[in-house]
Amino acid sequence: MGITRDMIDRINELYHKSQDVGLTEEEKGEQRELRQKYIEAIRVNMRANLNNISIKEEDGSITDLGKKYGGVKEV
């Protein structure tokens, strides 16, 4: 599941509330859960980007980092 704009807005809302008046235990749990989902979405996105990087070596060959390190299979 990806992160939505509403989820990001809620993360920010909870952060600002925590700085102003504090959060209830329920809100702290919600904040923790939303942050975990956000971090997971960033990791998935970063892994996808890294798996699509290829490097041209000095000898002219191409090293596909997704295949070499990311476990991406030949298609």
One Martini backbone bead per residue (centre of mass of N, CA, C, O) as a GRO file, in nm:
protein
   75
    1MET     BB    1   0.095   0.037   0.023
    2GLY     BB    2   0.056   0.354  -0.018
    3ILE     BB    3   0.094   0.692   0.009
    4THR     BB    4  -0.101   0.957   0.096
    5ARG     BB    5  -0.184   1.279   0.128
    6ASP     BB    6  -0.360   1.237   0.381
    7MET     BB    7  -0.138   1.098   0.548
    8ILE     BB    8   0.063   1.329   0.548
    9ASP     BB    9  -0.122   1.537   0.673
   10ARG     BB   10  -0.163   1.376   0.938
   11ILE     BB   11   0.126   1.369   1.029
   12ASN     BB   12   0.154   1.679   1.048
   13GLU     BB   13  -0.078   1.728   1.243
   14LEU     BB   14   0.036   1.556   1.476
   15TYR     BB   15   0.298   1.703   1.510
   16HIS     BB   16   0.184   1.985   1.577
   17LYS     BB   17   0.019   1.892   1.819
   18SER     BB   18   0.260   1.781   1.985
   19GLN     BB   19   0.391   2.071   2.011
   20ASP     BB   20   0.147   2.218   2.146
   21VAL     BB   21  -0.046   1.984   2.335
   22GLY     BB   22  -0.039   1.703   2.253
   23LEU     BB   23  -0.101   1.350   2.283
   24THR     BB   24  -0.270   1.089   2.274
   25GLU     BB   25  -0.240   0.757   2.278
   26GLU     BB   26  -0.397   0.717   2.015
   27GLU     BB   27  -0.234   0.927   1.848
   28LYS     BB   28   0.043   0.795   1.888
   29GLY     BB   29  -0.034   0.534   1.740
   30GLU     BB   30  -0.109   0.664   1.472
   31GLN     BB   31   0.164   0.798   1.420
   32ARG     BB   32   0.333   0.540   1.419
   33GLU     BB   33   0.182   0.400   1.185
   34LEU     BB   34   0.221   0.620   0.969
   35ARG     BB   35   0.530   0.624   0.976
   36GLN     BB   36   0.572   0.330   0.893
   37LYS     BB   37   0.432   0.354   0.618
   38TYR     BB   38   0.615   0.575   0.506
   39ILE     BB   39   0.884   0.426   0.526
   40GLU     BB   40   0.802   0.185   0.349
   41ALA     BB   41   0.745   0.351   0.093
   42ILE     BB   42   1.033   0.458   0.064
   43ARG     BB   43   1.177   0.185   0.040
   44VAL     BB   44   1.031   0.082  -0.210
   45ASN     BB   45   1.109   0.318  -0.393
   46MET     BB   46   1.417   0.296  -0.362
   47ARG     BB   47   1.448   0.006  -0.463
   48ALA     BB   48   1.332   0.057  -0.745
   49ASN     BB   49   1.544   0.264  -0.828
   50LEU     BB   50   1.801   0.091  -0.780
   51ASN     BB   51   1.706  -0.147  -0.979
   52ASN     BB   52   1.737   0.080  -1.237
   53ILE     BB   53   2.048   0.071  -1.225
   54SER     BB   54   2.318   0.150  -1.447
   55ILE     BB   55   2.664   0.071  -1.523
   56LYS     BB   56   2.937   0.202  -1.685
   57GLU     BB   57   3.217   0.066  -1.755
   58GLU     BB   58   3.540   0.106  -1.860
   59ASP     BB   59   3.500  -0.145  -2.077
   60GLY     BB   60   3.170  -0.093  -2.158
   61SER     BB   61   3.015  -0.233  -1.970
   62ILE     BB   62   2.708  -0.344  -1.814
   63THR     BB   63   2.575  -0.284  -1.486
   64ASP     BB   64   2.308  -0.435  -1.320
   65LEU     BB   65   2.206  -0.374  -1.002
   66GLY     BB   66   1.945  -0.537  -0.979
   67LYS     BB   67   2.077  -0.810  -1.062
   68LYS     BB   68   2.328  -0.809  -0.869
   69TYR     BB   69   2.169  -0.696  -0.578
   70GLY     BB   70   1.826  -0.704  -0.604
   71GLY     BB   71   1.699  -0.975  -0.740
   72VAL     BB   72   1.669  -0.933  -1.038
   73LYS     BB   73   1.530  -1.071  -1.306
   74GLU     BB   74   1.515  -1.190  -1.598
   75VAL     BB   75   1.296  -1.116  -1.892
   0.00000   0.00000   0.00000
